[in-house]
Amino acid sequence: MKLSDFKKQLSSTNELIFELPNGTNVPNHFHVTEVGQVTKHFIDCGGTIRNEKVVNFQLWEANDFDHRLAPQKLMSIIELSEKKLGLEDAEIEVEYQSDTIGKYGIDFNGKNFILTSKQTNCLASDSCGIPTEKLKVNLSQLQSTSQSCCAPGSGCC
């Protein structure tokens, strides 16, 4: 979800709930400790130089059980970040502490913001030698055609 989409959904909600991929919610006394833009400049295993930018939110919880972040307050934090940091309308990545710092994508289900799992991937699979997964087909399931498109007199040539 891009920042503009997040702001649109945020402006239409009364309660700020982040749901983890396992269906549990981030405790409602969380803080948003950072809003920023992260730029990653790297080279992939195929030798291609790449640049990626994401808007980053960091969620954190402490023993401040009376804390509740209202959607309007998060909107003001985002607007200040846009003004002071020049945030771009990029995809959002959310950091949240579990066993280690987890990085999540974000979606909205009409009520809650859903933290979505992110996966690593080879960006140069065409040049690094990893075979692509082939579709397994049982030859007995293939149907033969009675007329080939390139049969003599078919007009394909």
N, C-alpha and C positions, 0 to 999 in steps of 0.2 A: 504494500500500500504506500502510495506517495504521500508526502506531507500535506498537500492540498486536500487529498481525500480524507486523511486523518482529521484535519481541522473541520472539514464539513461534517463528518460523523460526530466529532467531539461537540460541535455547536448544537447538535440535536439530541444530546443525551443529558440526563439529569444526574446520573451516578457513574462514577468512573470505576469500571471493573475490568481487570486484566485476567484472562483465563489462560492457564498453562495448557500445553498440548495433552496432558493426561487428564484434563477436565477439572482440575482443582483451580481455585482462584488464588492469585497473589493476595496475601492478607491485606485487608482494606486499610491498614495503617501504613502502607508503603509511602515512600517519598520518591519523587523524581529528582535524583541528585545531579543529573547532567542532561543537558540538551545540547547537541553539537553536530558538527559535520565532520565526518571521518573520510579522509582521502587515502586510498591504498594504491601505491604505485609499485608495480611488480612485473616480473617476467615469468611467463608460464613455461612448462617443460618443453614446449615446442619452440621457444625462443622469441615469442611475441611479447612485446612490452605492452602492458595494460594499465589503465587508470580506472578506478572505481570510486564513486562517492556515494555515501549513505548519510542520512540524517540519523543520529544516534540518540536514543533515550536510555538512560540508565535508571532502573528501578531498584530501590533498596528499602529494606525494612529494618527497623530498630525496635527498641523496647518502648517506643512512644505510641502506646496503644490508643491514645485519644486523638491521634492525628488522622485526618481525612482530607485527601486532596480533592477539591471540587473541580469539575470540568472547566469552569470559568478561570480558575487559578492556573491550571495547566495551559489553557489557551493564552493567558497573559505571559507565562514563561516562554512559550513558543514564539509569541509575537516579539518579545524582547530579544530572544535569540536571533530571530530573523533580522531585526533592526541592527543589533550589535555585531553579529557574526556574518550576516549576508547569506543565511542558509538558502540553499537551492531547493527546488521542488523535486527532491530525490526520494528514492525508496527509504523506508524507515527500517532500522535495525534496532531491536530492543535488547539490552543487556540486563540479565537478572541472575542473581546469585543462587545457585543450587549447590551441588558438590564442588563445582568450579563456576567461573563466570560463563553462563550460557548466552548464546546469541540466537535471537529469534526474529523471524519475520512477523508481520502483524496483519490481521484481517479484522473484519467487523461482522457480527452475526445479527445485527439489528438491535442488540441490547448490550453485549459485552465486546470488548476488544480481545481478540483471540491471538495469543502468541503462537506462531506456527514454527514447526521444526525446520531448521536449515540443514542442508547436506553439503558436504564437499563434493567436488567433481573435477575431472580432468578437463581443462579447457582446450587442450591440444590433442584430443584423442585421435585425430586424423594423422598426426605426425609422430606420436610417441610409441606406436606399435601395439597398443592394446586392441585386441580384436573386438569388433562390435558383436553384440549378442545376435545370433541368427534365430529366425523364427523356425521352430521345430514343426515340421509337417509330416504327417503319415502319408506316404506315397499312394496308398490305397484309397485315400480320401480325395485325391485329385481327380477331376473329371476331364476326360479327353473331349476335345471338340471334334465334331464330325467333319467340319470344314475349316481348314486353316486359312487365315487371311492372306497368306502368301501362296496359296495353291495356284497352279497354272490356270490362267484365265480369270483370276479373282480381281485383277486390276490394281494390285498393290505395287507392282513394279513399273 
